[in-house]
Amino acid sequence: MDTKTKGPMASEIETRLIAALAPAQIDVINDSAKHSGHMGDDGSGESHFTVVIESAAFAGKSRLERQRMVNSALGDLPGQKVHAIAIRAKAPGEA
């Protein structure tokens, strides 16, 4: 699957994060092709993602707190509908 074309799972991830964290920037990258045939590849083409997100909600929060916020916003997706999600979360103005 082309990483520029959003499938239903990538769209769902983006929708949930926008609703919960009002990000200034968000990029949901489908990494599934890199994991084809590996554990967790369910054949859907939407099993592994990287989320790059910038939100004011992350200001003053530790890396762990930010990851928990993202996972909370995603609800049942990680581990149930998506095998793996790498998270890069930052507050505005951070490198």
C-alpha positions in Angstrom: 0.0 0.0 0.0 1.3 3.5 -0.9 2.1 5.4 2.3 0.6 8.5 0.8 -2.8 6.9 0.4 -4.6 6.6 3.7 -6.4 3.4 4.3 -9.3 3.0 6.8 -7.0 2.2 9.8 -4.7 5.2 9.2 -7.7 7.4 8.8 -9.2 6.1 12.1 -5.9 6.7 13.9 -5.7 10.3 12.6 -9.4 11.0 13.4 -9.1 9.7 17.0 -5.9 11.7 17.6 -7.3 14.9 16.2 -10.4 14.6 18.3 -8.5 13.9 21.5 -5.4 16.0 21.2 -6.2 18.8 18.7 -2.7 18.6 17.1 -1.1 21.5 15.3 0.6 18.8 13.1 0.0 15.1 12.6 1.4 12.6 10.2 0.3 8.9 10.3 2.8 6.9 8.3 1.9 3.4 7.2 5.0 1.2 7.8 3.3 -2.1 7.1 5.1 -2.8 3.9 8.4 -2.9 5.8 6.9 -5.7 8.0 5.3 -7.8 5.3 5.5 -11.5 6.3 6.7 -10.7 9.8 5.0 -11.3 13.1 1.9 -9.1 13.4 1.4 -8.7 9.7 -2.2 -9.6 9.2 -2.2 -9.1 5.5 -4.4 -6.0 5.6 -1.5 -3.7 4.7 -2.4 -1.7 7.8 -0.7 -3.4 10.7 2.3 -1.1 11.6 2.3 2.7 11.8 4.5 5.6 12.9 2.6 8.6 14.3 4.4 12.0 14.4 2.3 14.4 16.3 2.7 17.9 17.7 0.2 19.2 20.2 0.0 21.8 22.9 -1.5 19.1 25.1 2.1 17.6 25.4 3.6 20.8 27.0 5.3 20.0 30.2 4.6 16.2 29.8 7.3 13.5 29.9 7.8 11.2 27.0 6.0 8.4 28.8 3.0 10.7 29.6 2.8 11.7 26.0 2.8 8.1 24.8 0.1 7.2 27.3 -2.0 10.2 26.1 -1.7 9.0 22.5 -2.4 5.3 23.4 -5.4 6.5 25.5 -6.8 8.4 22.5 -6.3 5.4 20.3 -8.4 3.2 22.6 -8.6 -0.4 21.3 -6.6 0.1 18.2 -3.1 -0.8 19.5 -2.7 -4.4 20.1 -6.2 -5.4 18.8 -6.6 -3.9 15.4 -3.0 -2.6 14.8 0.1 -4.6 15.7 2.5 -1.8 16.3 2.5 2.0 16.6 5.7 4.0 17.0 5.0 7.4 18.5 6.9 10.6 18.1 5.1 13.2 20.2 6.2 16.8 20.8 4.9 20.1 22.0 5.0 23.2 19.8 8.4 24.7 19.6 10.3 21.5 20.5 12.8 20.1 18.0 
